[in-house]
C-alpha cells in the first residue's frame, strides 16, 4: 500500500509490542506465557525464554524496521524494555515513559488520597512509594490507590497500610499478580455469588444486547430464574409491578454497588453499566486456569443455558421496577396542529407513530427478546420455564404501555386503542426483508412474535393439541414461511428478523392450516390476488431475498418440502416482481420455474432443489384439482 502513496506523509503508531502474539500458534503457548503485563528484570529475563513469543517479537521487529526504507513514513512504537527490541531498535531515538509520567502519577495519588482519605497519616510518603513502584503503569496506580483508600476507610493503621502496599504484586495478571490478590481478599463465603456475577457479566457480552447491564438488573439475575426453596416457581412471579426512577432507586443501587465491590474485589464496577474495570481484568478472568483457581469449590451457574435463563429473568424483573421503561401520557407527541385541527386519521396504526418510545424500555425489551431467541436456538431441555418467562415478558410489557394506551384512547376518542396489544406500541408493521411493505400486517400477540422469531418451545406449548382456531392458524402459517423484518419504532434500523421455520410450519399444518389459503399478513392491495398464499410467498422470497447463509437456504428448502407434504398446490401460477427497463414489472411463474431458477442461482444446492422438483412431480401426479394427498411421504 505504501508504494502507492509516495506523495503522502504518514505517521504510524504501534502500542504494546510486548503484547504481540502469533495467534495462529496460540495453542502452543503455556498458560503463564499468555500474561500480557509483567514488571521487573527477572520477568524480562524469563519472558525471553519462550521461543514462540521471542520469535513473534522478532517477527514484528523485522516488519517495523522495513518502514525505515520509506522517507515519507514515521513510526512511533511503545514496548517494555525487552532485549529483542533493544537490539532491533538500538539506533532509534527513544523516551523512557516512566521517567516522564512520575509527576502526573504523583499528582493523581495526591489528589485521590486528599479527597477520599483526607485523614491518612503521612500521605506524602504513600504518594512517593506508589509513584516509585508504578513504573509508569497508571492502571496499577489506580488500583493500588483504591486499595489504600479502602484500607483507610476500614480503619487500618499506617503500619498496616504500608505493609499492604509493600506486599502488593508489581504485575497485574497471572496467579501471583495484583488481580489475583484482589480476588484472594474476597471472603470465601462471597465466592459463589461472585462467580455468578462474573458469569452474568461475561454472558451479557455474548448476546446481542441493545443497552447496558445496569447493577439492579445484574443482581436481579444473580439468584437465577427459580426460587431456591421452590425450584418450580419463577422469581419474577413474586415481583410486583412497581416502577421507580433511577433517582428514586438510589439507596438500592448504592447498596448494591458496595455489594458488587465486596463480592468481586473491584474487578467489576459501575452502576448504570456494570463492566470489567479494564480489558486486562476481563482477559484475566477469562483464563480457565485462573477461573478454576479462584472458584474451585464455589457453586455458580451450571451452564451457559442457566446463565441466559438468569439474564432473561433479571431483565423481566427489571422491567417491573424500572420507571424509565414505563410509557406515560407525556410520551404522546402532539395530535393537533397550530390551528387546533386533528393531525391523525381514523386508522389506529397512525396513532402509535405519535408515541415517543422510552429508550430504556427499548433497551430492556430488545435485550430480553435477543436472549429469548438465543435460548430458543440452544440445545437443552427447557421444561415450562421458557414459556412462563415469555408469558411474564408479555404481561409486564402490557403493564408498561397501559397508561399510554388508555391516555391515547381518551384523547382521541378511539376506545379500541386501550385494548390493543403492547406490540403495536413497540413495533412497526411487518416489512419484507428485501424492501418495505407499506400497510403490512401488525403483530398482535406473543404467539405471533414467537413465530416470527422461530421460538419453537413457546409455539409447541401454545399450539400443539390446544385447539387453536383455524383462522388463527392461517395467520400464523405465513409468519413461519416468509422472510420478514419487524422494525422497532424506537430505532427503525433495529429489527427482529424472521426466516422460514420448517418446524413451526409443520406444527401449524398438523393442526389444520392450509398452505394454499390466502396470506392474510399481506397488505390490503395484494389480498385480492388469490395466489398470494404461504406457499407462493415462500417461493417468491426464495428468489427476491438475498440468501447467502447456508442455514437460511436450508430452512427454505426444508420448509418447501413440508408445504408440499401437506398439500401445497404444485400447479399454481402466480406473479413475481422483476426489474424492467424503467420500473418493476410482473411475470407469471410456477413452482417448477422458481425451483429451476434457484438451481441456477445456487449451484451448490443442486441435489436439494432436484429433490424438491421430484416432490413437485409427485404432487402433480396426485393433484386432483385442489387437494393433494396428505399421506404423501416427505423426502429426506
Secondary structure, 3 states (H helix, E strand, C coil): CHHHCCCCCEEEEECCHHHCCCHHHHHHCCHHHHCCCCCCHHHHHHHCCCHHHHHHHHHHHHHHHHHHHCCCEEEEECCCCCHHHHHHCCCCCCCCHHHHCHHHHHHHHHHHHHHHCCCCCCHHHHHHHHHHHHCCCHHHHHHHHHHHHHHHHCCCCHHHHHHHHHHCCCCCCCCCCHHHHHHHCCCHHHHHHHHHHHHHHHHHCCCCCCCCCCHHHHHHHHCCCECCCCCCCEHHHHCCCCCECCCCCHHHHHHHHHHHHHHHCCCEECCCCCEECCHHHHHHHHCHHHHHHHHCCCCCCCCHHHHHHHHHHHHHHHHHHEHHHCCCHHHECCCECCCCCECCCCCHHHHHHHECCCHHHHHHHHHHHHHHHHHHCCCCCCCCHHHHHHHHHHHHHHHHHHHHHHHHHHHHCCHHHHHCCCHHHHECCCEECCECCCCCCCCCCHHHHHHHCCCHHHHHHHHCCCCCCHHHHHHHHHHHHCCEEEEECCCCCCEEEECCCHHHHHHHHHCCCCCCCECCCCCHHHCCCCCCEHHHHHHHHHHHCCCCCHHHHHHHHHHHHHHHHCCCCCCCEEEEEEECCCCEEEEEEEHHHHHHHHHHHCHHHHHHHHHHHHHHHHHHHHCCCCCCCCCCCCCC
